[in-house]
Amino acid sequence: MATATEAPASITAEGPTSHTQNQEAALAKLREPFQPNQISKLPKITCGKCSKARYKECESHKKQKCDVCNSKITSAHMHLDYVGHAELTGRLLEADPLWTWEPLAFDAEGLPKFDHNGGLWIRLTVAGHERLGYGDAQGKTGPNAIKEAIGDALRNAGMRFGAALNLWSKTEMDEAVAEKENLAVQPSREDRLEDLYSLMQKRWGHLEGLRAVKVQVGEESFHESQVQDASGTMRLFGELIDDRIRELVQAEKREDFLRRVRNGWETVNGNEASLAEAKVKGFLDLEVPAGPDKVPTRIETLLTDRIEELRKPGNAERSAA
């Protein structure tokens, strides 16, 4: 009689585990105050004109070296106390050496999925307990944006456990005061247009994010305002966003098509179906890197060659199998 293989135990099984015996002590450790040398100073500009200026200084405030945060920044700034990624990680390890986090959603490539604002929702697990957190890249781009969003999400989720809660309370109060001061002056139409244009640039690669910007542009009647595109040519703001949305939609369609090509690559039927789809959707002239040298090749040529290759006697038998 064949021996049945026992299913592995669930990683989410209820009950205490070796690292959650002292849950109360672990959670209490997270709430301990951080030492002064573990707290950093984050500069935040408090002048609206400085924030909007190209070089982050206005006629009333000039940049200078700050002795507190060691940054060269406009004199109109304040300091927010915060705990960095490394310090929070150290505290999590002290509380629970087996702590972990995971994104709430994954994209088609199996990577953490960011929302249309470029933010990331995560689930932080410490001593068998879970808390949600949200982080964003604070305007950064590229790989640094991903790392910044993860660190910000961990700090946000850690705060739900009580980590650096006193700093969060003070920071939020300071930010509220600064925001109130900035809102005391109603922004002009020119300033608002610049804000929306900057928001469009930040969300240039996010389809849903750009659609949200498009709605704002329409609601505030900026659709026919003149702005510059990447080449420096003046364009209607609404048309520029519409063109970019069409580009992203087309890019998504191409990626979906190429994913189906990869899935059907090993069979004649699969490649014939991909070739037929390419004809219908106008992808025959789409060039993709092919071969060891990654030479750009038309998708029609690539699929036709692949079908002929699979139909050769030896390959046909393997394909049928």
N, C-alpha and C positions, 0 to 999 in steps of 0.2 A: 504493500500500500504506500502511495506517495505521501511524503511528510508535508503537511501544510506549513506554509511560512507565516509566522505570526506578524501581524501588522505592527509597525513601530509605535511606541507610545506617543501620544499627542504632546507637542511642545507647549500646548496651552492647558494641559491637564490641571484640574483644580487640586488644591492642597499644597502644603509647604514643600519646598525643595531645599537642596543643600545650601543655596545662597539666599533663601528667603526666610530662614528660621527666625532671624531677628529683624523682622520687618519694621517694627516700631522704632528700633534703634537706628536702622538705615534711613528711614524717613526723617527722623529727628536730626540726623547728621546733615541732611540736605538743607535743613532750615537754620543751621548754625551761621552766624554772621561771618563774612569774609574778612580776612585781615587787610589792613590798609595797603600793604604792598601787593595785594591781589586785585585792587580796585584801580581801574584806569580812568582817565579823563577824556571824554569825547567832546570836541568843540562843536558848537552849533551856532550858526549865524543868526542873529536876532533882528538884523536890519533887512527889510524887504527889498530895498534898492540894491544892497550889496548882494543879496541872493540872486537877483535877476541880472546883475551886471556881468559882462563877459569875463572880467578878471576878478569877480567877487569882491569888489570894493566900489564905493560911491564917492561923491564929492565931499561928503561929511566924515567918512571913515576910511582910513588907509591901512594897508597890510603892514604887519609888524610881527616880530618874533614874540610868541607868547611864552612866558616862563612857566606857566602851569601845564599846558598840553604840549609844549615844545613844537608848536606848529607855526608856520608863517601864514597868518590869517588876518582878516579885517578886525579892527579893534572892537567892532560891534558884534561880539559873540559871547556866549556863556559856556559853561562846562557841565556836562552830564556825567554822573558817576555810572560806570558800568563794569561788569565782569566779562572778561574775554572768553573766547572759545576754549583756550587751553586751561584756564583756571576752573571753568565750569566742568570740563572733562575730568580734571583731577578730583573735584568734589564728587562727581558721579561715581568714579572708581572707588573712592573712599567709602561711599555709602553702599555700593553694590558692584563688585568686580565684574559681574556678568550683566550689567545694564546693557540695553540695546535700544535702537530706534529703527523705524521703517517708515517709508512714505505711505500715505493713505491710498495713493493711486500710482499706477505704472503706465507708461506710454506703450506704443506698439513695438518698440525695440526692447522693452523690458527694463527701461530706466525710470527713475523717479519722474512723475509727471508734474510739471509746473502749470499753474493756472494762467489765465489770460493777462494777469497783472505781473507775471513773472515770479509769483510767490509759490511757496511749497508748504503743504500740510503734512505733518508727520505725527507718528504715534511713538511716544517715549515710554519705555518700560523700565521701572526701577523697583527692585524688591517685589516683583510679582504684581505691581500696580501700574496702570496705564494712564497717561495724560496726553491730550492733544496739544499741538503747538503749530504756530504759523510763522514763517520767516520770509523775508524778501531780500533782494540784493542791494538795497539802498542806492540804486542808480548805477551800480557797477555793471560791467559787461564781460563776456567771455568766461573762461574757467574761474576767474576770481568771483564772478557773480554767483556761480553755483556754490562755491565754498562759503561765500558770505550768507547766502540764503539758508544753507544747512546750519551754520553757526547761529544765525538769528533765530531759526526755528527751535533749536535746542535750548537757547536761552529762554525763549517764550514758553516752551513746554516745561522747562525746569522751574520757571516761576510758578507754574501751577502746583508744583510740589513744595513751593516755599523757598526755593533757592534764590538768594539775593532779592527777596521780596521787598525789603526795606529800600533797596536802591531803585527798584522799579517804581515804587510809590513816589519817591522823591523825583525821579526822572520824569514821570508822567505829569507831576505838578509843575515842574519847571517848564516842560514843553507846552503845557496849557497856558502858562503865563506868557511865554514867548509868542505863541500863536495868537493870543488875544491882542498883544501889542501890534503884531503884523496886520491883523484884521481891522485895526483902528482906522487904517487908510484904505478906502475903496480902490481896488486896482483899476487902471484905465483899460480901455478896449485894446490898446496896443499891448499892454502887459498881459492881458488875458489871452490874446492871440499868441503871444510868445510862450505862455504856459502850455497851451494846447499843442503848439508846434513841438515843444520839447517832449511832451507826453507821447506824441506820435513817434518821435525818434526813438524813445525808450521801448516802444511796443512795435517797432518796425518789423520784427520777425515773428510776432504773435498774431495770428489771424483774429481770434476772438477779442484780443486787446485792441486791435485797430478798428474792429467793428464798433466797439464801445466808444472809441474816440470819435468815430464818424457820427455817432448819435449825438455826442456833445457838440461837435462842430455844427451840426444841423440845428440843434435846439438853440444855440447861441448865435445863429445867423452869421457864421464865419465861412460858409461853404464857398462863397465867391471872393474871399479875401486872397490877396496875392502873397505867396510864400515861395521860397527857393527849394528846388529839388536838389538831388545829390550833385548834379553837374553845375549848379549855380543859376539855372534857368528859372525865371519867374513862372509859377504855375498857379492855377486856382487851387485853393487848399482842398476843397472837396474832391476835385478831379484827381489830385495827387494821391489822396487816400484810396479812392476807388480803384485806381490803376494798381496800387500796391496790393489791395485786397484780391483783385483778379489774379495777380501774379502768385500770391500765396495759395489761392484756391487751385490754380493750375498746377502748382508744385505738389500739392497734396494728391491731386489726381494722378500725376506722374508717379509719385512714390507708391501709391496703391497699385498702380498698373505694374510697376517693376517688382513689387512684392509678389504679385501673382505670377509674373514671369519666373521668378526664382522658385516658386512652389511647383511649377510645372516643368521645370528644366530637364528632368530626367525621363520624360516620356514624350513620344511623338504627339499624342493627343493633347497633352498639356501645352506644348509649344505651338501647335496649330491653333489652339484656342487663343493663346496670347497673340499670335499673328493676326487672327481675325479681329480681335479686340483693338489692336493697334490700327488696323485699317479703318474701323468704325470711328475711333476717337482721334484720328489724325496724328498718331504717334509713330508712323513709319519712319519719319526723318529724325526722330529723337535719337541723339547720340549718347551712348553710354560707354564707359571704359571696359574694354574686353581684352582677354588674353593676359599672359604673364606681364607684358609691358604696359597694360592698361591703355591701349590705343583707342581713341574715340571711334566708335563704330555705330553705323545706323542700326536701329533696332530691327528693321526689316531684314538687313543683311545678316545680322546676328542670329535671328530666329530661323531664317531660311537655311543658313549653313548648319545650324544645330539639328534641324529636321532631317536634312540630308545625311548628317553624321549618324543619327540614331537609326536611320533606315538601312544602313549598311548591314550585311548579313549577321555578323557577330553582335553588333550593337542592337539590331532589331530583336534578336532572341532575348537578350538581357532586358531590353525595354519592355517586351511583352511579359516577361516574368515579373 
